[in-house]
Amino acid sequence: MTVDGAEVELNEFTQRFLANILMGAVSSLKGVKPSWKRLQIELEMSPRG
């Protein structure tokens, strides 16, 4: 995982945890084939205030 250009290491538990959450969310979306292979996410936070 990369945050503001810096690599952040994730232990195996955290990797599996995040992967399972994302796989469940994506698999439940209409129009996503059950055979999907790759997920790419990029988030940009808006300024808080």
Secondary structure, DSSP 4 states (H G I P E B T S, - for coil): -EETTEE----HHHHHHHHHHHHHHHHTSTT--TT---------PPPP-
